[in-house]
């Protein structure tokens, strides 16, 4: 019994679209669905984003190189740090800011 289903898709680097703009960050969107945003982000060394959230999208971040520090929680009281090979999950609506403390 066959069912209607979305096709499996591939987005190559040339197929990415410009993502949401943040100074110091190059975002390239691969997919945006009802609940997930997926793409590539390059963050300049020493950059710190403003406080923000991703609305109804949850995000998963995989760190390829360098370092990522993410502050979150009341008044930014909590933080996690990640390096190459690490994943970070950001729940939908989580207010946070990220930075690249590496050189």
Backbone as XML, in Angstrom:
<?xml version="1.0"?>
<chain id="A" units="angstrom">
  <residue number="1" name="UNK">
    <atom name="N" x="0.846" y="-1.163" z="0.000"/>
    <atom name="CA" x="0.000" y="0.000" z="0.000"/>
    <atom name="C" x="0.902" y="1.241" z="0.000"/>
  </residue>
  <residue number="2" name="UNK">
    <atom name="N" x="0.877" y="2.008" z="-1.062"/>
    <atom name="CA" x="1.694" y="3.211" z="-1.186"/>
    <atom name="C" x="0.996" y="4.396" z="-0.532"/>
  </residue>
  <residue number="3" name="UNK">
    <atom name="N" x="1.788" y="5.299" z="0.050"/>
    <atom name="CA" x="1.221" y="6.501" z="0.647"/>
    <atom name="C" x="1.924" y="7.728" z="0.075"/>
  </residue>
  <residue number="4" name="UNK">
    <atom name="N" x="1.210" y="8.853" z="0.080"/>
    <atom name="CA" x="1.782" y="10.114" z="-0.385"/>
    <atom name="C" x="2.805" y="10.587" z="0.645"/>
  </residue>
  <residue number="5" name="UNK">
    <atom name="N" x="3.983" y="10.936" z="0.209"/>
    <atom name="CA" x="5.058" y="11.319" z="1.117"/>
    <atom name="C" x="5.938" y="12.345" z="0.405"/>
  </residue>
  <residue number="6" name="UNK">
    <atom name="N" x="6.514" y="13.254" z="1.185"/>
    <atom name="CA" x="7.452" y="14.203" z="0.596"/>
    <atom name="C" x="8.667" y="13.446" z="0.085"/>
  </residue>
  <residue number="7" name="UNK">
    <atom name="N" x="9.241" y="13.898" z="-1.035"/>
    <atom name="CA" x="10.415" y="13.208" z="-1.565"/>
    <atom name="C" x="11.657" y="13.494" z="-0.729"/>
  </residue>
  <residue number="8" name="UNK">
    <atom name="N" x="12.618" y="12.600" z="-0.823"/>
    <atom name="CA" x="13.932" y="12.815" z="-0.229"/>
    <atom name="C" x="14.645" y="13.815" z="-1.138"/>
  </residue>
  <residue number="9" name="UNK">
    <atom name="N" x="15.260" y="14.829" z="-0.540"/>
    <atom name="CA" x="15.914" y="15.872" z="-1.334"/>
    <atom name="C" x="17.361" y="16.048" z="-0.899"/>
  </residue>
  <residue number="10" name="UNK">
    <atom name="N" x="18.174" y="16.525" z="-1.805"/>
    <atom name="CA" x="19.563" y="16.872" z="-1.541"/>
    <atom name="C" x="19.746" y="18.339" z="-1.902"/>
  </residue>
  <residue number="11" name="UNK">
    <atom name="N" x="20.421" y="19.084" z="-1.042"/>
    <atom name="CA" x="20.791" y="20.466" z="-1.348"/>
    <atom name="C" x="22.311" y="20.523" z="-1.337"/>
  </residue>
  <residue number="12" name="UNK">
    <atom name="N" x="22.884" y="20.847" z="-2.477"/>
    <atom name="CA" x="24.333" y="20.983" z="-2.595"/>
    <atom name="C" x="24.743" y="22.384" z="-2.142"/>
  </residue>
  <residue number="13" name="UNK">
    <atom name="N" x="26.034" y="22.631" z="-1.913"/>
    <atom name="CA" x="26.442" y="23.979" z="-1.517"/>
    <atom name="C" x="25.941" y="25.074" z="-2.469"/>
  </residue>
  <residue number="14" name="UNK">
    <atom name="N" x="25.907" y="24.805" z="-3.765"/>
    <atom name="CA" x="25.415" y="25.794" z="-4.728"/>
    <atom name="C" x="23.904" y="26.009" z="-4.639"/>
  </residue>
  <residue number="15" name="UNK">
    <atom name="N" x="23.194" y="25.076" z="-4.016"/>
    <atom name="CA" x="21.748" y="25.176" z="-3.908"/>
    <atom name="C" x="21.258" y="25.878" z="-2.649"/>
  </residue>
  <residue number="16" name="UNK">
    <atom name="N" x="22.163" y="26.253" z="-1.762"/>
    <atom name="CA" x="21.768" y="26.955" z="-0.537"/>
    <atom name="C" x="21.309" y="28.371" z="-0.869"/>
  </residue>
  <residue number="17" name="UNK">
    <atom name="N" x="20.361" y="28.873" z="-0.061"/>
    <atom name="CA" x="19.856" y="30.240" z="-0.200"/>
    <atom name="C" x="20.400" y="31.079" z="0.955"/>
  </residue>
  <residue number="18" name="UNK">
    <atom name="N" x="20.486" y="32.397" z="0.776"/>
    <atom name="CA" x="20.885" y="33.237" z="1.908"/>
    <atom name="C" x="19.919" y="33.036" z="3.071"/>
  </residue>
  <residue number="19" name="UNK">
    <atom name="N" x="20.458" y="32.883" z="4.263"/>
    <atom name="CA" x="19.631" y="32.690" z="5.450"/>
    <atom name="C" x="19.410" y="34.004" z="6.175"/>
  </residue>
  <residue number="20" name="UNK">
    <atom name="N" x="18.771" y="33.949" z="7.347"/>
    <atom name="CA" x="18.545" y="35.169" z="8.127"/>
    <atom name="C" x="19.855" y="35.892" z="8.397"/>
  </residue>
  <residue number="21" name="UNK">
    <atom name="N" x="19.833" y="37.209" z="8.282"/>
    <atom name="CA" x="21.058" y="38.002" z="8.442"/>
    <atom name="C" x="21.333" y="38.332" z="9.897"/>
  </residue>
  <residue number="22" name="UNK">
    <atom name="N" x="22.579" y="38.117" z="10.290"/>
    <atom name="CA" x="23.095" y="38.532" z="11.594"/>
    <atom name="C" x="24.499" y="39.057" z="11.350"/>
  </residue>
  <residue number="23" name="UNK">
    <atom name="N" x="24.812" y="40.287" z="11.782"/>
    <atom name="CA" x="26.171" y="40.790" z="11.581"/>
    <atom name="C" x="27.214" y="39.823" z="12.149"/>
  </residue>
  <residue number="24" name="UNK">
    <atom name="N" x="28.256" y="39.552" z="11.366"/>
    <atom name="CA" x="29.318" y="38.652" z="11.796"/>
    <atom name="C" x="29.048" y="37.188" z="11.508"/>
  </residue>
  <residue number="25" name="UNK">
    <atom name="N" x="27.866" y="36.891" z="10.913"/>
    <atom name="CA" x="27.522" y="35.506" z="10.606"/>
    <atom name="C" x="27.090" y="35.396" z="9.149"/>
  </residue>
  <residue number="26" name="UNK">
    <atom name="N" x="27.587" y="34.379" z="8.457"/>
    <atom name="CA" x="27.156" y="34.065" z="7.098"/>
    <atom name="C" x="26.260" y="32.845" z="7.191"/>
  </residue>
  <residue number="27" name="UNK">
    <atom name="N" x="24.938" y="33.044" z="7.033"/>
    <atom name="CA" x="23.984" y="31.931" z="7.097"/>
    <atom name="C" x="23.540" y="31.567" z="5.689"/>
  </residue>
  <residue number="28" name="UNK">
    <atom name="N" x="23.568" y="30.265" z="5.408"/>
    <atom name="CA" x="23.095" y="29.749" z="4.131"/>
    <atom name="C" x="22.063" y="28.670" z="4.431"/>
  </residue>
  <residue number="29" name="UNK">
    <atom name="N" x="20.846" y="28.892" z="4.003"/>
    <atom name="CA" x="19.744" y="27.964" z="4.295"/>
    <atom name="C" x="19.722" y="26.820" z="3.293"/>
  </residue>
  <residue number="30" name="UNK">
    <atom name="N" x="19.639" y="25.598" z="3.813"/>
    <atom name="CA" x="19.451" y="24.417" z="2.971"/>
    <atom name="C" x="17.970" y="24.043" z="2.955"/>
  </residue>
  <residue number="31" name="UNK">
    <atom name="N" x="17.375" y="23.886" z="4.143"/>
    <atom name="CA" x="15.969" y="23.517" z="4.266"/>
    <atom name="C" x="15.308" y="24.335" z="5.367"/>
  </residue>
  <residue number="32" name="UNK">
    <atom name="N" x="14.063" y="24.661" z="5.178"/>
    <atom name="CA" x="13.242" y="25.243" z="6.239"/>
    <atom name="C" x="11.881" y="24.566" z="6.134"/>
  </residue>
  <residue number="33" name="UNK">
    <atom name="N" x="11.536" y="23.814" z="7.172"/>
    <atom name="CA" x="10.250" y="23.132" z="7.209"/>
    <atom name="C" x="9.403" y="23.753" z="8.304"/>
  </residue>
  <residue number="34" name="UNK">
    <atom name="N" x="8.270" y="23.176" z="8.554"/>
    <atom name="CA" x="7.376" y="23.700" z="9.583"/>
    <atom name="C" x="8.051" y="23.760" z="10.952"/>
  </residue>
  <residue number="35" name="UNK">
    <atom name="N" x="8.932" y="22.821" z="11.257"/>
    <atom name="CA" x="9.507" y="22.787" z="12.594"/>
    <atom name="C" x="11.017" y="22.832" z="12.682"/>
  </residue>
  <residue number="36" name="UNK">
    <atom name="N" x="11.719" y="22.825" z="11.533"/>
    <atom name="CA" x="13.179" y="22.745" z="11.578"/>
    <atom name="C" x="13.809" y="23.670" z="10.545"/>
  </residue>
  <residue number="37" name="UNK">
    <atom name="N" x="14.882" y="24.343" z="10.941"/>
    <atom name="CA" x="15.709" y="25.095" z="9.997"/>
    <atom name="C" x="17.038" y="24.371" z="9.903"/>
  </residue>
  <residue number="38" name="UNK">
    <atom name="N" x="17.546" y="24.225" z="8.686"/>
    <atom name="CA" x="18.821" y="23.549" z="8.489"/>
    <atom name="C" x="19.649" y="24.335" z="7.489"/>
  </residue>
  <residue number="39" name="UNK">
    <atom name="N" x="20.904" y="24.511" z="7.814"/>
    <atom name="CA" x="21.762" y="25.240" z="6.903"/>
    <atom name="C" x="23.186" y="25.254" z="7.384"/>
  </residue>
  <residue number="40" name="UNK">
    <atom name="N" x="23.967" y="26.120" z="6.775"/>
    <atom name="CA" x="25.384" y="26.267" z="7.057"/>
    <atom name="C" x="25.594" y="27.678" z="7.593"/>
  </residue>
  <residue number="41" name="UNK">
    <atom name="N" x="26.349" y="27.793" z="8.682"/>
    <atom name="CA" x="26.635" y="29.115" z="9.250"/>
    <atom name="C" x="28.128" y="29.221" z="9.526"/>
  </residue>
  <residue number="42" name="UNK">
    <atom name="N" x="28.726" y="30.290" z="9.039"/>
    <atom name="CA" x="30.128" y="30.582" z="9.359"/>
    <atom name="C" x="30.109" y="31.823" z="10.237"/>
  </residue>
  <residue number="43" name="UNK">
    <atom name="N" x="30.765" y="31.742" z="11.393"/>
    <atom name="CA" x="30.781" y="32.826" z="12.372"/>
    <atom name="C" x="32.194" y="33.368" z="12.499"/>
  </residue>
  <residue number="44" name="UNK">
    <atom name="N" x="32.350" y="34.676" z="12.365"/>
    <atom name="CA" x="33.667" y="35.297" z="12.457"/>
    <atom name="C" x="34.256" y="35.114" z="13.853"/>
  </residue>
  <residue number="45" name="UNK">
    <atom name="N" x="35.570" y="34.977" z="13.920"/>
    <atom name="CA" x="36.269" y="34.871" z="15.207"/>
    <atom name="C" x="35.975" y="36.101" z="16.054"/>
  </residue>
  <residue number="46" name="UNK">
    <atom name="N" x="35.690" y="35.882" z="17.339"/>
    <atom name="CA" x="35.420" y="36.969" z="18.271"/>
    <atom name="C" x="34.008" y="37.532" z="18.193"/>
  </residue>
  <residue number="47" name="UNK">
    <atom name="N" x="33.197" y="37.080" z="17.256"/>
    <atom name="CA" x="31.842" y="37.593" z="17.070"/>
    <atom name="C" x="30.922" y="37.148" z="18.199"/>
  </residue>
  <residue number="48" name="UNK">
    <atom name="N" x="30.032" y="38.045" z="18.652"/>
    <atom name="CA" x="28.992" y="37.719" z="19.631"/>
    <atom name="C" x="27.675" y="38.213" z="19.042"/>
  </residue>
  <residue number="49" name="UNK">
    <atom name="N" x="26.700" y="37.322" z="18.910"/>
    <atom name="CA" x="25.405" y="37.720" z="18.354"/>
    <atom name="C" x="24.596" y="38.484" z="19.395"/>
  </residue>
  <residue number="50" name="UNK">
    <atom name="N" x="23.531" y="39.098" z="18.955"/>
    <atom name="CA" x="22.572" y="39.672" z="19.886"/>
    <atom name="C" x="21.681" y="38.572" z="20.450"/>
  </residue>
  <residue number="51" name="UNK">
    <atom name="N" x="20.939" y="38.887" z="21.502"/>
    <atom name="CA" x="20.001" y="37.918" z="22.076"/>
    <atom name="C" x="18.866" y="37.715" z="21.081"/>
  </residue>
  <residue number="52" name="UNK">
    <atom name="N" x="18.500" y="36.458" z="20.866"/>
    <atom name="CA" x="17.444" y="36.148" z="19.899"/>
    <atom name="C" x="16.892" y="34.750" z="20.171"/>
  </residue>
  <residue number="53" name="UNK">
    <atom name="N" x="15.863" y="34.389" z="19.426"/>
    <atom name="CA" x="15.347" y="33.015" z="19.429"/>
    <atom name="C" x="14.965" y="32.666" z="18.002"/>
  </residue>
  <residue number="54" name="UNK">
    <atom name="N" x="14.715" y="31.417" z="17.746"/>
    <atom name="CA" x="14.408" y="30.945" z="16.399"/>
    <atom name="C" x="12.919" y="30.676" z="16.223"/>
  </residue>
  <residue number="55" name="UNK">
    <atom name="N" x="12.092" y="31.335" z="17.032"/>
    <atom name="CA" x="10.641" y="31.187" z="16.889"/>
    <atom name="C" x="10.199" y="29.750" z="17.106"/>
  </residue>
  <residue number="56" name="UNK">
    <atom name="N" x="9.407" y="29.243" z="16.191"/>
    <atom name="CA" x="8.881" y="27.882" z="16.296"/>
    <atom name="C" x="9.822" y="26.824" z="15.729"/>
  </residue>
  <residue number="57" name="UNK">
    <atom name="N" x="11.027" y="27.229" z="15.341"/>
    <atom name="CA" x="11.997" y="26.265" z="14.824"/>
    <atom name="C" x="12.937" y="25.813" z="15.918"/>
  </residue>
  <residue number="58" name="UNK">
    <atom name="N" x="13.132" y="24.501" z="16.020"/>
    <atom name="CA" x="14.218" y="24.017" z="16.851"/>
    <atom name="C" x="15.420" y="23.898" z="15.927"/>
  </residue>
  <residue number="59" name="UNK">
    <atom name="N" x="16.601" y="24.019" z="16.472"/>
    <atom name="CA" x="17.814" y="23.986" z="15.659"/>
    <atom name="C" x="18.796" y="22.987" z="16.239"/>
  </residue>
  <residue number="60" name="UNK">
    <atom name="N" x="19.543" y="22.363" z="15.353"/>
    <atom name="CA" x="20.641" y="21.493" z="15.739"/>
    <atom name="C" x="21.885" y="22.072" z="15.080"/>
  </residue>
  <residue number="61" name="UNK">
    <atom name="N" x="22.912" y="22.300" z="15.875"/>
    <atom name="CA" x="24.153" y="22.889" z="15.391"/>
    <atom name="C" x="25.257" y="21.845" z="15.518"/>
  </residue>
  <residue number="62" name="UNK">
    <atom name="N" x="26.003" y="21.684" z="14.441"/>
    <atom name="CA" x="27.167" y="20.805" z="14.437"/>
    <atom name="C" x="28.387" y="21.684" z="14.212"/>
  </residue>
  <residue number="63" name="UNK">
    <atom name="N" x="29.347" y="21.627" z="15.092"/>
    <atom name="CA" x="30.540" y="22.464" z="14.997"/>
    <atom name="C" x="31.597" y="21.740" z="14.163"/>
  </residue>
  <residue number="64" name="UNK">
    <atom name="N" x="31.969" y="22.361" z="13.039"/>
    <atom name="CA" x="32.996" y="21.779" z="12.170"/>
    <atom name="C" x="34.397" y="22.153" z="12.628"/>
  </residue>
  <residue number="65" name="UNK">
    <atom name="N" x="34.630" y="23.444" z="12.861"/>
    <atom name="CA" x="35.939" y="23.933" z="13.277"/>
    <atom name="C" x="35.742" y="25.061" z="14.284"/>
  </residue>
  <residue number="66" name="UNK">
    <atom name="N" x="36.797" y="25.428" z="14.964"/>
    <atom name="CA" x="36.732" y="26.544" z="15.898"/>
    <atom name="C" x="36.000" y="26.188" z="17.172"/>
  </residue>
  <residue number="67" name="UNK">
    <atom name="N" x="35.286" y="27.168" z="17.706"/>
    <atom name="CA" x="34.579" y="26.984" z="18.975"/>
    <atom name="C" x="33.266" y="27.736" z="18.941"/>
  </residue>
  <residue number="68" name="UNK">
    <atom name="N" x="32.317" y="27.277" z="19.721"/>
    <atom name="CA" x="31.035" y="27.939" z="19.859"/>
    <atom name="C" x="30.692" y="28.011" z="21.341"/>
  </residue>
  <residue number="69" name="UNK">
    <atom name="N" x="30.297" y="29.182" z="21.767"/>
    <atom name="CA" x="29.794" y="29.374" z="23.135"/>
    <atom name="C" x="28.369" y="29.875" z="23.000"/>
  </residue>
  <residue number="70" name="UNK">
    <atom name="N" x="27.441" y="29.256" z="23.714"/>
    <atom name="CA" x="26.045" y="29.669" z="23.672"/>
    <atom name="C" x="25.573" y="29.963" z="25.084"/>
  </residue>
  <residue number="71" name="UNK">
    <atom name="N" x="25.104" y="31.187" z="25.286"/>
    <atom name="CA" x="24.535" y="31.610" z="26.560"/>
    <atom name="C" x="23.020" y="31.572" z="26.437"/>
  </residue>
  <residue number="72" name="UNK">
    <atom name="N" x="22.346" y="31.197" z="27.519"/>
    <atom name="CA" x="20.885" y="31.072" z="27.492"/>
    <atom name="C" x="20.372" y="31.129" z="28.920"/>
  </residue>
  <residue number="73" name="UNK">
    <atom name="N" x="19.067" y="31.022" z="29.077"/>
    <atom name="CA" x="18.463" y="31.018" z="30.409"/>
    <atom name="C" x="18.249" y="32.431" z="30.920"/>
  </residue>
  <residue number="74" name="UNK">
    <atom name="N" x="17.647" y="32.544" z="32.097"/>
    <atom name="CA" x="17.377" y="33.865" z="32.672"/>
    <atom name="C" x="18.643" y="34.716" z="32.763"/>
  </residue>
  <residue number="75" name="UNK">
    <atom name="N" x="18.610" y="35.873" z="32.124"/>
    <atom name="CA" x="19.755" y="36.797" z="32.112"/>
    <atom name="C" x="21.043" y="36.151" z="31.610"/>
  </residue>
  <residue number="76" name="UNK">
    <atom name="N" x="20.929" y="35.110" z="30.790"/>
    <atom name="CA" x="22.120" y="34.453" z="30.246"/>
    <atom name="C" x="22.946" y="33.731" z="31.280"/>
  </residue>
  <residue number="77" name="UNK">
    <atom name="N" x="22.282" y="33.278" z="32.357"/>
    <atom name="CA" x="22.986" y="32.662" z="33.482"/>
    <atom name="C" x="23.615" y="31.308" z="33.143"/>
  </residue>
  <residue number="78" name="UNK">
    <atom name="N" x="23.148" y="30.658" z="32.086"/>
    <atom name="CA" x="23.694" y="29.348" z="31.709"/>
    <atom name="C" x="24.441" y="29.467" z="30.394"/>
  </residue>
  <residue number="79" name="UNK">
    <atom name="N" x="25.417" y="28.603" z="30.210"/>
    <atom name="CA" x="26.186" y="28.604" z="28.966"/>
    <atom name="C" x="26.721" y="27.205" z="28.694"/>
  </residue>
  <residue number="80" name="UNK">
    <atom name="N" x="26.878" y="26.906" z="27.400"/>
    <atom name="CA" x="27.548" y="25.680" z="26.976"/>
    <atom name="C" x="28.617" y="26.078" z="25.975"/>
  </residue>
  <residue number="81" name="UNK">
    <atom name="N" x="29.663" y="25.257" z="25.901"/>
    <atom name="CA" x="30.716" y="25.470" z="24.921"/>
    <atom name="C" x="30.869" y="24.193" z="24.123"/>
  </residue>
  <residue number="82" name="UNK">
    <atom name="N" x="31.159" y="24.353" z="22.845"/>
    <atom name="CA" x="31.287" y="23.203" z="21.960"/>
    <atom name="C" x="32.463" y="23.418" z="21.023"/>
  </residue>
  <residue number="83" name="UNK">
    <atom name="N" x="33.026" y="22.304" z="20.572"/>
    <atom name="CA" x="34.147" y="22.338" z="19.647"/>
    <atom name="C" x="33.920" y="21.387" z="18.495"/>
  </residue>
  <residue number="84" name="UNK">
    <atom name="N" x="34.913" y="21.214" z="17.642"/>
    <atom name="CA" x="34.770" y="20.364" z="16.466"/>
    <atom name="C" x="34.222" y="18.975" z="16.806"/>
  </residue>
  <residue number="85" name="UNK">
    <atom name="N" x="33.184" y="18.569" z="16.075"/>
    <atom name="CA" x="32.558" y="17.264" z="16.276"/>
    <atom name="C" x="31.399" y="17.272" z="17.249"/>
  </residue>
  <residue number="86" name="UNK">
    <atom name="N" x="31.173" y="18.392" z="17.941"/>
    <atom name="CA" x="30.076" y="18.483" z="18.920"/>
    <atom name="C" x="28.787" y="18.956" z="18.260"/>
  </residue>
  <residue number="87" name="UNK">
    <atom name="N" x="27.660" y="18.511" z="18.816"/>
    <atom name="CA" x="26.331" y="18.967" z="18.423"/>
    <atom name="C" x="25.729" y="19.785" z="19.559"/>
  </residue>
  <residue number="88" name="UNK">
    <atom name="N" x="24.916" y="20.787" z="19.219"/>
    <atom name="CA" x="24.131" y="21.545" z="20.192"/>
    <atom name="C" x="22.688" y="21.531" z="19.717"/>
  </residue>
  <residue number="89" name="UNK">
    <atom name="N" x="21.758" y="21.243" z="20.613"/>
    <atom name="CA" x="20.324" y="21.310" z="20.303"/>
    <atom name="C" x="19.756" y="22.559" z="20.948"/>
  </residue>
  <residue number="90" name="UNK">
    <atom name="N" x="19.066" y="23.393" z="20.154"/>
    <atom name="CA" x="18.426" y="24.610" z="20.647"/>
    <atom name="C" x="16.919" y="24.423" z="20.508"/>
  </residue>
  <residue number="91" name="UNK">
    <atom name="N" x="16.195" y="24.278" z="21.629"/>
    <atom name="CA" x="14.748" y="24.085" z="21.548"/>
    <atom name="C" x="14.052" y="25.303" z="20.947"/>
  </residue>
  <residue number="92" name="UNK">
    <atom name="N" x="12.902" y="25.094" z="20.344"/>
    <atom name="CA" x="12.167" y="26.225" z="19.773"/>
    <atom name="C" x="11.833" y="27.226" z="20.871"/>
  </residue>
  <residue number="93" name="UNK">
    <atom name="N" x="11.960" y="28.487" z="20.543"/>
    <atom name="CA" x="11.650" y="29.557" z="21.485"/>
    <atom name="C" x="12.717" y="29.851" z="22.512"/>
  </residue>
  <residue number="94" name="UNK">
    <atom name="N" x="13.827" y="29.112" z="22.542"/>
    <atom name="CA" x="14.878" y="29.328" z="23.548"/>
    <atom name="C" x="15.645" y="30.614" z="23.238"/>
  </residue>
  <residue number="95" name="UNK">
    <atom name="N" x="15.583" y="31.579" z="24.136"/>
    <atom name="CA" x="16.316" y="32.828" z="23.955"/>
    <atom name="C" x="17.785" y="32.560" z="24.275"/>
  </residue>
  <residue number="96" name="UNK">
    <atom name="N" x="18.663" y="32.999" z="23.367"/>
    <atom name="CA" x="20.089" y="32.702" z="23.499"/>
    <atom name="C" x="20.911" y="33.693" z="22.689"/>
  </residue>
  <residue number="97" name="UNK">
    <atom name="N" x="22.215" y="33.636" z="22.893"/>
    <atom name="CA" x="23.141" y="34.315" z="21.979"/>
    <atom name="C" x="24.358" y="33.422" z="21.849"/>
  </residue>
  <residue number="98" name="UNK">
    <atom name="N" x="24.929" y="33.439" z="20.647"/>
    <atom name="CA" x="26.085" y="32.602" z="20.414"/>
    <atom name="C" x="27.297" y="33.458" z="20.124"/>
  </residue>
  <residue number="99" name="UNK">
    <atom name="N" x="28.454" y="32.892" z="20.364"/>
    <atom name="CA" x="29.698" y="33.588" z="20.066"/>
    <atom name="C" x="30.742" y="32.593" z="19.598"/>
  </residue>
  <residue number="100" name="UNK">
    <atom name="N" x="31.757" y="33.133" z="18.942"/>
    <atom name="CA" x="32.890" y="32.337" z="18.509"/>
    <atom name="C" x="34.114" y="32.865" z="19.254"/>
  </residue>
  <residue number="101" name="UNK">
    <atom name="N" x="34.465" y="32.220" z="20.373"/>
    <atom name="CA" x="35.600" y="32.717" z="21.163"/>
    <atom name="C" x="36.961" y="32.325" z="20.599"/>
  </residue>
  <residue number="102" name="UNK">
    <atom name="N" x="36.984" y="31.608" z="19.481"/>
    <atom name="CA" x="38.262" y="31.160" z="18.924"/>
    <atom name="C" x="38.891" y="32.234" z="18.038"/>
  </residue>
  <residue number="103" name="UNK">
    <atom name="N" x="40.156" y="32.031" z="17.757"/>
    <atom name="CA" x="40.878" y="32.959" z="16.876"/>
    <atom name="C" x="40.707" y="32.508" z="15.431"/>
  </residue>
</chain>
